[in-house]
Amino acid sequence: MNIERWSNDIILIDLLGEGIFNVDGEKWHHQRKLTSYEFSNKTLRDFSNVVSKTNAIKLAQILADQAAASNRSIDIQDLFEKATLDSTFKVIVGVELDVMCGTFEEGIRFSDSLDAARSLIAHRPVDVFWKIKRFLNIGSEALLRKFIKEVDEFVYKTLKSKIEEQVQNSSSHGDHGIQMKKSEDVLSRFLEAKQTNTKYLRDMIINLVMAGKDTTSAALSFFFYMMCKHPDIQEKIAKEVIEATQVNQNSSFDELAANVNENTLDKMQYLHAALTETLRLYPPVPADGKVCFSDDTMPDGFKVDKGDLVIYLPYAMGRMEFLWGNDAQEFRPERWLGESGRFHPESPFKFTTFQAGPRICLGKEFAYRQMKIFCMILLASYVFKLSDENEEVKYDSSLTLTFDGGLHLIATPRVIHV
């Protein structure tokens, strides 16, 4: 199919710049090649696992301090957004934001400004006057410019510090003939490869951080919503985690996390299926589009012309009976399991949550690992239920599919029977 990304770069360029999600052609191929190499690296994967476990422990402790102790309702979506930002920023940039615990004031300001900028830029397609407002620097566009300036100030300051640190380390180790420790975060590895164009690195950071933060937090929020709606499945997953990690009633969060490793992650077949079933019904990006760059014919015979915009809807596709059967509307993780009980994937052209073809999501496996680590530690530690079973939830689908007003749950410490 002769298609490229939906050409909405003019809408997003002020925030995303010329990052991987906002360019086509040679620029995209170059970034895709570099990023693909880094994301296939074992050092980065292991580092990501450590970071995810650290932040999952923090989140579990927050629940212990704020919610479980008083049976108080908490907004789990807000916590997931902070936790995934902390994790993603640490893996990409190598800097601890700690937005979850609120210990780093500059990090909190960066997080707030990034969220505000994302929200404002998502409104551009329905604001026919946005270009005029941007030219005059008034209204929502003036606010957007302010928030992007705050985001850029933090990112460029961080870049300056990281580059100076890299130069100092190289000089110090070179003078003493000491081999440098292998870099773990993405930015440090780019700097090692002598990629020091700060605008290029700024765009790379914003693109990867936004992609990792927003989609993963949305997926986790909807997963826990489904766990509350299906307590039997919640219990089945908790049992799978407890049996694999061999934890007991007296195990600490740290002891539980220590048992989350390659072996136990591989045993989470039902958890993996339940996460995928959530993504089928509630894809973080519910709609996407591609532009045809030459005349073509689709497999069903439908003709598209050069310049045509083709929209596809993962949200609708995940609910189509002719794709998924008569029970397409049901939450049934078993549809993803083979006879042996192991996860059985579907074609990415059928299950389109992570896209397909050349633009298939680079961070797919990283996202699954991060989600599984958070789910394992939280579900082995708490039982979750909706704070109001009768409340009708509302969705917000600006750029990603989220709960409008948050997702309010009650977390109760789990009693483990051994």
C-alpha positions as a Python dict, from the first residue, in 0.01 Angstrom:
ca = {
    (1, 'M'): (0, 0, 0),
    (2, 'N'): (150, 334, -108),
    (3, 'I'): (78, 530, 207),
    (4, 'E'): (252, 763, 446),
    (5, 'R'): (161, 907, 784),
    (6, 'W'): (-136, 1144, 792),
    (7, 'S'): (28, 1475, 710),
    (8, 'N'): (-76, 1675, 1016),
    (9, 'D'): (277, 1796, 1091),
    (10, 'I'): (170, 2162, 1068),
    (11, 'I'): (-67, 2104, 1360),
    (12, 'L'): (184, 1925, 1582),
    (13, 'I'): (516, 2076, 1475),
    (14, 'D'): (529, 2343, 1748),
    (15, 'L'): (537, 2070, 2012),
    (16, 'L'): (675, 1761, 1836),
    (17, 'G'): (912, 1943, 1601),
    (18, 'E'): (1075, 1707, 1351),
    (19, 'G'): (1057, 1404, 1577),
    (20, 'I'): (987, 1052, 1455),
    (21, 'F'): (608, 1084, 1489),
    (22, 'N'): (588, 1405, 1290),
    (23, 'V'): (807, 1347, 984),
    (24, 'D'): (806, 1133, 671),
    (25, 'G'): (1053, 1024, 406),
    (26, 'E'): (1427, 1026, 467),
    (27, 'K'): (1404, 1201, 806),
    (28, 'W'): (1165, 933, 930),
    (29, 'H'): (1379, 647, 793),
    (30, 'H'): (1690, 788, 961),
    (31, 'Q'): (1523, 826, 1303),
    (32, 'R'): (1345, 493, 1274),
    (33, 'K'): (1673, 313, 1205),
    (34, 'L'): (1855, 474, 1499),
    (35, 'T'): (1568, 432, 1745),
    (36, 'S'): (1500, 74, 1635),
    (37, 'Y'): (1861, -18, 1709),
    (38, 'E'): (1845, 133, 2058),
    (39, 'F'): (1512, -31, 2145),
    (40, 'S'): (1647, -374, 2052),
    (41, 'N'): (1938, -335, 2293),
    (42, 'K'): (1946, -569, 2595),
    (43, 'T'): (2108, -305, 2818),
    (44, 'L'): (1818, -67, 2758),
    (45, 'R'): (1563, -344, 2813),
    (46, 'D'): (1718, -444, 3146),
    (47, 'F'): (1742, -79, 3253),
    (48, 'S'): (1376, -28, 3162),
    (49, 'N'): (1276, -326, 3377),
    (50, 'V'): (1465, -188, 3678),
    (51, 'V'): (1310, 157, 3635),
    (52, 'S'): (958, 12, 3600),
    (53, 'K'): (998, -197, 3915),
    (54, 'T'): (1128, 102, 4111),
    (55, 'N'): (829, 315, 4013),
    (56, 'A'): (580, 31, 4061),
    (57, 'I'): (708, -3, 4419),
    (58, 'K'): (664, 374, 4469),
    (59, 'L'): (308, 354, 4340),
    (60, 'A'): (228, 56, 4561),
    (61, 'Q'): (362, 248, 4861),
    (62, 'I'): (153, 555, 4772),
    (63, 'L'): (-155, 333, 4771),
    (64, 'A'): (-52, 195, 5110),
    (65, 'D'): (-8, 544, 5254),
    (66, 'Q'): (-301, 727, 5096),
    (67, 'A'): (-570, 482, 4997),
    (68, 'A'): (-554, 139, 5154),
    (69, 'A'): (-490, 275, 5502),
    (70, 'S'): (-821, 463, 5509),
    (71, 'N'): (-1021, 284, 5238),
    (72, 'R'): (-1013, 615, 5053),
    (73, 'S'): (-1085, 660, 4683),
    (74, 'I'): (-784, 740, 4464),
    (75, 'D'): (-757, 856, 4102),
    (76, 'I'): (-555, 568, 3959),
    (77, 'Q'): (-539, 730, 3614),
    (78, 'D'): (-359, 1033, 3756),
    (79, 'L'): (-111, 807, 3937),
    (80, 'F'): (-47, 602, 3623),
    (81, 'E'): (15, 918, 3420),
    (82, 'K'): (275, 1032, 3674),
    (83, 'A'): (430, 686, 3712),
    (84, 'T'): (466, 627, 3338),
    (85, 'L'): (611, 976, 3287),
    (86, 'D'): (867, 908, 3560),
    (87, 'S'): (956, 572, 3403),
    (88, 'T'): (965, 691, 3043),
    (89, 'F'): (1170, 1002, 3117),
    (90, 'K'): (1422, 801, 3318),
    (91, 'V'): (1462, 543, 3039),
    (92, 'I'): (1482, 801, 2759),
    (93, 'V'): (1676, 1081, 2930),
    (94, 'G'): (1831, 918, 3237),
    (95, 'V'): (1692, 1182, 3474),
    (96, 'E'): (1468, 1121, 3775),
    (97, 'L'): (1158, 1344, 3754),
    (98, 'D'): (979, 1187, 4053),
    (99, 'V'): (649, 1351, 3960),
    (100, 'M'): (471, 1075, 4152),
    (101, 'C'): (613, 1178, 4486),
    (102, 'G'): (651, 1547, 4400),
    (103, 'T'): (1011, 1586, 4522),
    (104, 'F'): (1147, 1766, 4211),
    (105, 'E'): (978, 2102, 4156),
    (106, 'E'): (1121, 2156, 3806),
    (107, 'G'): (1005, 1808, 3705),
    (108, 'I'): (651, 1881, 3820),
    (109, 'R'): (649, 2210, 3626),
    (110, 'F'): (774, 2030, 3314),
    (111, 'S'): (504, 1763, 3352),
    (112, 'D'): (226, 2019, 3397),
    (113, 'S'): (345, 2226, 3100),
    (114, 'L'): (376, 1919, 2875),
    (115, 'D'): (22, 1805, 2963),
    (116, 'A'): (-118, 2154, 2906),
    (117, 'A'): (61, 2188, 2571),
    (118, 'R'): (-62, 1846, 2458),
    (119, 'S'): (-420, 1933, 2550),
    (120, 'L'): (-411, 2269, 2370),
    (121, 'I'): (-247, 2134, 2055),
    (122, 'A'): (-504, 1852, 2039),
    (123, 'H'): (-774, 2120, 2014),
    (124, 'R'): (-623, 2278, 1701),
    (125, 'P'): (-807, 2058, 1445),
    (126, 'V'): (-1146, 2184, 1568),
    (127, 'D'): (-1040, 2548, 1605),
    (128, 'V'): (-1067, 2711, 1261),
    (129, 'F'): (-897, 3026, 1390),
    (130, 'W'): (-590, 2865, 1548),
    (131, 'K'): (-348, 2987, 1279),
    (132, 'I'): (-472, 3344, 1316),
    (133, 'K'): (-445, 3320, 1695),
    (134, 'R'): (-93, 3180, 1662),
    (135, 'F'): (7, 3464, 1428),
    (136, 'L'): (-135, 3724, 1668),
    (137, 'N'): (-15, 3531, 1975),
    (138, 'I'): (-351, 3552, 2151),
    (139, 'G'): (-590, 3323, 2337),
    (140, 'S'): (-519, 2951, 2344),
    (141, 'E'): (-221, 2990, 2109),
    (142, 'A'): (-54, 3237, 2345),
    (143, 'L'): (-100, 2987, 2625),
    (144, 'L'): (35, 2706, 2407),
    (145, 'R'): (345, 2908, 2322),
    (146, 'K'): (402, 2975, 2693),
    (147, 'F'): (376, 2607, 2788),
    (148, 'I'): (599, 2491, 2501),
    (149, 'K'): (858, 2752, 2608),
    (150, 'E'): (854, 2605, 2961),
    (151, 'V'): (889, 2251, 2822),
    (152, 'D'): (1179, 2357, 2600),
    (153, 'E'): (1359, 2541, 2881),
    (154, 'F'): (1358, 2226, 3094),
    (155, 'V'): (1459, 1993, 2808),
    (156, 'Y'): (1742, 2216, 2682),
    (157, 'K'): (1871, 2267, 3036),
    (158, 'T'): (1869, 1889, 3087),
    (159, 'L'): (2044, 1837, 2752),
    (160, 'K'): (2315, 2089, 2841),
    (161, 'S'): (2377, 1912, 3171),
    (162, 'K'): (2386, 1566, 3008),
    (163, 'I'): (2627, 1678, 2734),
    (164, 'E'): (2861, 1837, 2990),
    (165, 'E'): (2843, 1522, 3201),
    (166, 'Q'): (2923, 1307, 2897),
    (167, 'V'): (3224, 1521, 2803),
    (168, 'Q'): (3352, 1520, 3161),
    (169, 'N'): (3316, 1142, 3193),
    (170, 'S'): (3486, 1079, 2859),
    (171, 'S'): (3775, 1306, 2952),
    (172, 'S'): (3812, 1158, 3301),
    (173, 'H'): (3805, 796, 3188),
    (174, 'G'): (4030, 868, 2890),
    (175, 'D'): (4296, 1033, 3106),
    (176, 'H'): (4313, 731, 3338),
    (177, 'G'): (4268, 460, 3076),
    (178, 'I'): (3949, 339, 3247),
    (179, 'Q'): (3674, 181, 3041),
    (180, 'M'): (3350, 374, 3072),
    (181, 'K'): (3040, 208, 3210),
    (182, 'K'): (2794, 117, 2936),
    (183, 'S'): (2528, 386, 2904),
    (184, 'E'): (2178, 274, 2994),
    (185, 'D'): (1939, 551, 2888),
    (186, 'V'): (1858, 637, 2527),
    (187, 'L'): (1991, 995, 2536),
    (188, 'S'): (2332, 893, 2672),
    (189, 'R'): (2364, 632, 2399),
    (190, 'F'): (2280, 893, 2133),
    (191, 'L'): (2544, 1125, 2282),
    (192, 'E'): (2799, 844, 2277),
    (193, 'A'): (2730, 812, 1905),
    (194, 'K'): (2831, 1182, 1873),
    (195, 'Q'): (2475, 1298, 1807),
    (196, 'T'): (2487, 1640, 1976),
    (197, 'N'): (2244, 1851, 1772),
    (198, 'T'): (2031, 1982, 2058),
    (199, 'K'): (1723, 2057, 1842),
    (200, 'Y'): (1732, 1702, 1703),
    (201, 'L'): (1771, 1557, 2054),
    (202, 'R'): (1498, 1784, 2192),
    (203, 'D'): (1252, 1659, 1930),
    (204, 'M'): (1354, 1298, 1992),
    (205, 'I'): (1298, 1332, 2367),
    (206, 'I'): (955, 1498, 2337),
    (207, 'N'): (830, 1245, 2081),
    (208, 'L'): (943, 935, 2270),
    (209, 'V'): (838, 1065, 2613),
    (210, 'M'): (489, 1161, 2496),
    (211, 'A'): (442, 829, 2315),
    (212, 'G'): (555, 621, 2611),
    (213, 'K'): (375, 821, 2881),
    (214, 'D'): (30, 880, 2733),
    (215, 'T'): (-40, 545, 2569),
    (216, 'T'): (88, 326, 2852),
    (217, 'S'): (-95, 517, 3125),
    (218, 'A'): (-417, 503, 2921),
    (219, 'A'): (-381, 128, 2869),
    (220, 'L'): (-314, 66, 3239),
    (221, 'S'): (-612, 279, 3342),
    (222, 'F'): (-853, 88, 3118),
    (223, 'F'): (-701, -243, 3227),
    (224, 'F'): (-772, -168, 3594),
    (225, 'Y'): (-1119, -49, 3499),
    (226, 'M'): (-1181, -388, 3337),
    (227, 'M'): (-1037, -564, 3643),
    (228, 'C'): (-1295, -385, 3857),
    (229, 'K'): (-1572, -479, 3614),
    (230, 'H'): (-1454, -842, 3610),
    (231, 'P'): (-1338, -929, 3965),
    (232, 'D'): (-1312, -1299, 3874),
    (233, 'I'): (-1049, -1216, 3613),
    (234, 'Q'): (-873, -986, 3861),
    (235, 'E'): (-848, -1277, 4104),
    (236, 'K'): (-726, -1516, 3835),
    (237, 'I'): (-443, -1280, 3739),
    (238, 'A'): (-351, -1217, 4103),
    (239, 'K'): (-328, -1593, 4153),
    (240, 'E'): (-105, -1626, 3846),
    (241, 'V'): (128, -1356, 3983),
    (242, 'I'): (139, -1496, 4338),
    (243, 'E'): (212, -1849, 4218),
    (244, 'A'): (488, -1731, 3983),
    (245, 'T'): (659, -1498, 4233),
    (246, 'Q'): (608, -1721, 4540),
    (247, 'V'): (520, -1425, 4763),
    (248, 'N'): (328, -1453, 5088),
    (249, 'Q'): (135, -1229, 5325),
    (250, 'N'): (455, -1098, 5486),
    (251, 'S'): (641, -1020, 5162),
    (252, 'S'): (736, -655, 5116),
    (253, 'F'): (694, -463, 4791),
    (254, 'D'): (1072, -489, 4739),
    (255, 'E'): (1067, -866, 4786),
    (256, 'L'): (779, -897, 4541),
    (257, 'A'): (962, -681, 4284),
    (258, 'A'): (1281, -884, 4328),
    (259, 'N'): (1087, -1190, 4208),
    (260, 'V'): (964, -1010, 3898),
    (261, 'N'): (1223, -1124, 3644),
    (262, 'E'): (1251, -1270, 3294),
    (263, 'N'): (1128, -1607, 3417),
    (264, 'T'): (821, -1479, 3602),
    (265, 'L'): (736, -1226, 3330),
    (266, 'D'): (728, -1512, 3079),
    (267, 'K'): (484, -1700, 3302),
    (268, 'M'): (232, -1413, 3287),
    (269, 'Q'): (42, -1558, 2991),
    (270, 'Y'): (-307, -1482, 3122),
    (271, 'L'): (-202, -1131, 3229),
    (272, 'H'): (-58, -1072, 2882),
    (273, 'A'): (-384, -1192, 2728),
    (274, 'A'): (-593, -968, 2956),
    (275, 'L'): (-380, -663, 2872),
    (276, 'T'): (-414, -736, 2501),
    (277, 'E'): (-789, -785, 2535),
    (278, 'T'): (-806, -443, 2703),
    (279, 'L'): (-608, -291, 2417),
    (280, 'R'): (-845, -452, 2166),
    (281, 'L'): (-1151, -288, 2323),
    (282, 'Y'): (-985, 33, 2443),
    (283, 'P'): (-690, 120, 2215),
    (284, 'P'): (-500, 424, 2351),
    (285, 'V'): (-507, 578, 2002),
    (286, 'P'): (-867, 510, 1893),
    (287, 'A'): (-834, 664, 1544),
    (288, 'D'): (-545, 719, 1306),
    (289, 'G'): (-493, 816, 944),
    (290, 'K'): (-260, 770, 649),
    (291, 'V'): (-222, 964, 325),
    (292, 'C'): (-188, 786, -9),
    (293, 'F'): (117, 922, -197),
    (294, 'S'): (23, 758, -530),
    (295, 'D'): (-290, 612, -687),
    (296, 'D'): (-358, 266, -548),
    (297, 'T'): (-621, -5, -502),
    (298, 'M'): (-706, -160, -165),
    (299, 'P'): (-737, -539, -125),
    (300, 'D'): (-1118, -520, -149),
    (301, 'G'): (-1097, -335, -482),
    (302, 'F'): (-1165, 14, -346),
    (303, 'K'): (-959, 272, -533),
    (304, 'V'): (-776, 557, -361),
    (305, 'D'): (-613, 849, -534),
    (306, 'K'): (-290, 1029, -460),
    (307, 'G'): (-344, 1267, -169),
    (308, 'D'): (-648, 1083, -31),
    (309, 'L'): (-667, 1062, 347),
    (310, 'V'): (-754, 714, 472),
    (311, 'I'): (-879, 701, 831),
    (312, 'Y'): (-886, 375, 1023),
    (313, 'L'): (-1041, 321, 1365),
    (314, 'P'): (-874, 68, 1598),
    (315, 'Y'): (-1158, 131, 1847),
    (316, 'A'): (-1422, 23, 1594),
    (317, 'M'): (-1211, -255, 1443),
    (318, 'G'): (-1164, -411, 1786),
    (319, 'R'): (-1542, -448, 1819),
    (320, 'M'): (-1628, -580, 1472),
    (321, 'E'): (-1798, -920, 1484),
    (322, 'F'): (-1671, -1026, 1143),
    (323, 'L'): (-1316, -986, 1279),
    (324, 'W'): (-1358, -1115, 1634),
    (325, 'G'): (-1674, -1326, 1633),
    (326, 'N'): (-2016, -1289, 1793),
    (327, 'D'): (-1859, -1214, 2132),
    (328, 'A'): (-1656, -920, 1998),
    (329, 'Q'): (-1810, -683, 2257),
    (330, 'E'): (-1718, -912, 2548),
    (331, 'F'): (-1402, -885, 2757),
    (332, 'R'): (-1264, -1237, 2720),
    (333, 'P'): (-885, -1279, 2761),
    (334, 'E'): (-915, -1647, 2670),
    (335, 'R'): (-956, -1553, 2303),
    (336, 'W'): (-581, -1481, 2302),
    (337, 'L'): (-472, -1815, 2451),
    (338, 'G'): (-392, -2135, 2264),
    (339, 'E'): (-471, -2486, 2386),
    (340, 'S'): (-145, -2493, 2583),
    (341, 'G'): (-247, -2177, 2770),
    (342, 'R'): (23, -1968, 2600),
    (343, 'F'): (-48, -1632, 2441),
    (344, 'H'): (-136, -1653, 2072),
    (345, 'P'): (-90, -1322, 1884),
    (346, 'E'): (-307, -1201, 1598),
    (347, 'S'): (-196, -1027, 1279),
    (348, 'P'): (-117, -657, 1343),
    (349, 'F'): (-341, -581, 1044),
    (350, 'K'): (-631, -727, 1244),
    (351, 'F'): (-524, -610, 1591),
    (352, 'T'): (-418, -258, 1492),
    (353, 'T'): (-352, -103, 1833),
    (354, 'F'): (24, -93, 1769),
    (355, 'Q'): (-18, -15, 1396),
    (356, 'A'): (130, -249, 1134),
    (357, 'G'): (389, -260, 859),
    (358, 'P'): (689, -23, 851),
    (359, 'R'): (538, 206, 1117),
    (360, 'I'): (453, -65, 1370),
    (361, 'C'): (518, 64, 1722),
    (362, 'L'): (886, 39, 1820),
    (363, 'G'): (804, 42, 2190),
    (364, 'K'): (549, -240, 2183),
    (365, 'E'): (754, -489, 2385),
    (366, 'F'): (872, -216, 2623),
    (367, 'A'): (511, -112, 2682),
    (368, 'Y'): (404, -470, 2755),
    (369, 'R'): (691, -519, 2998),
    (370, 'Q'): (619, -196, 3181),
    (371, 'M'): (248, -273, 3204),
    (372, 'K'): (307, -628, 3325),
    (373, 'I'): (551, -515, 3592),
    (374, 'F'): (308, -255, 3728),
    (375, 'C'): (16, -500, 3715),
    (376, 'M'): (210, -780, 3885),
    (377, 'I'): (318, -566, 4180),
    (378, 'L'): (-19, -393, 4224),
    (379, 'L'): (-248, -695, 4178),
    (380, 'A'): (-40, -914, 4409),
    (381, 'S'): (-64, -641, 4675),
    (382, 'Y'): (-419, -505, 4645),
    (383, 'V'): (-776, -583, 4550),
    (384, 'F'): (-927, -305, 4340),
    (385, 'K'): (-1288, -196, 4302),
    (386, 'L'): (-1462, 111, 4161),
    (387, 'S'): (-1537, 378, 4420),
    (388, 'D'): (-1887, 411, 4270),
    (389, 'E'): (-2013, 105, 4083),
    (390, 'N'): (-2314, 298, 3951),
    (391, 'E'): (-2128, 598, 3814),
    (392, 'E'): (-2124, 613, 3435),
    (393, 'V'): (-1769, 673, 3315),
    (394, 'K'): (-1705, 929, 3042),
    (395, 'Y'): (-1426, 920, 2787),
    (396, 'D'): (-1194, 1189, 2658),
    (397, 'S'): (-1043, 1106, 2319),
    (398, 'S'): (-839, 1414, 2225),
    (399, 'L'): (-511, 1248, 2125),
    (400, 'T'): (-538, 938, 2340),
    (401, 'L'): (-839, 761, 2488),
    (402, 'T'): (-866, 841, 2860),
    (403, 'F'): (-1126, 873, 3134),
    (404, 'D'): (-1274, 1221, 3151),
    (405, 'G'): (-1237, 1323, 3515),
    (406, 'G'): (-1009, 1034, 3606),
    (407, 'L'): (-1069, 678, 3726),
    (408, 'H'): (-1152, 658, 4095),
    (409, 'L'): (-1085, 325, 4266),
    (410, 'I'): (-1057, 184, 4615),
    (411, 'A'): (-752, -33, 4685),
    (412, 'T'): (-771, -285, 4970),
    (413, 'P'): (-463, -481, 5086),
    (414, 'R'): (-479, -833, 4947),
    (415, 'V'): (-493, -1130, 5183),
    (416, 'I'): (-270, -1402, 5040),
    (417, 'H'): (-361, -1759, 5128),
    (418, 'V'): (-69, -2000, 5107),
}
